[in-house]
């Protein structure tokens, strides 16, 4: 219904008020009553709508996990974000089944842990496809065997890097997988009344579908909440500056890496009998003249040509040209 009234509707409304058909006092009381609403302090709203929009956009990128799973499962699973909500941790624990699949991650340098809860039906369908089956459910819900845990960990090996990419627009994080759990009652991420962010995603593998929930405690991402805004997330200048800063840090690390440098003064060929007859004081004549350039190796690879000499009573070489320059000329 349109919120803009036509001129005829305005005239009809004014005439109804004048005739007394509409009680303006009742309308005023109704508006005042709407202003008062109950507030449950156990459900503290720590994230604004702007925060939730940015978080939804971030985790839509996380759904790129589909690309990796397509190659592993030899089929195309469907993953999409359904909702992003904030609820008390106790309510989240009550909403998931008693027997489920939980993956724990830490988000260094942030404190605390996050958990990815997966519907067992979806997990068994993925394992079925991964091992060459047809993923025909429903499956009997049970705890994963040690072999299934190993296969599942291998299947979701790139999960940490995909999480890092999803959060790269806000902060540079290094997610790391910790462990698998099956009983949510033994999972203590935070206090029962603490607000947690729950990103709900729907997953479909073949004919099997289910939900996957990513639970992030408020205390864990509290340091980066100021960055969860459209202005910060979509700022191209910040991304370019961050990229330049990252490149500079990488360059500084690379320039600080020690390398092994060796100089080959020359070479020759000897018979085995001549090698066995070598003794202290013997002289080995090389093919090279003292005026010929020596080859400089960096970590075992030829890199430069150099001339041999002395500096401050120490043997030294002077770089003359790059080793590849001769190859380029040829």
Secondary structure, 3 states (H helix, E strand, C coil): CCCCCCHHHHHHHHHHHHHCCCCHHHHHHHHHHHCCCCCCHHHCCCCCHHHHHHHHHHHHHHCCHHHHHHHHHCCCCEEEEEEEEEEEHHHHHHHCCCEEEEEEEEEECCCCEEEEEECHHHHHHHHHHHCCCCCCCCCCCCCCCHHHHHHHHHHCCCHHHHHHHHHCCCCCCEEEEEEEEEEHHHCCCCCCCCEEEEEEEEEEECCEEEEEEEEEEHHHHHHHHHHCCHHHHCCHHHHHHHHHHHHHHHHHHHHCCCCCEEEECCCCCCCHHHHHCCCCCCCCCCCCCCCCCEEEEECCEEEEEEEEEEECCEEEEEEEEECHHHHHHC
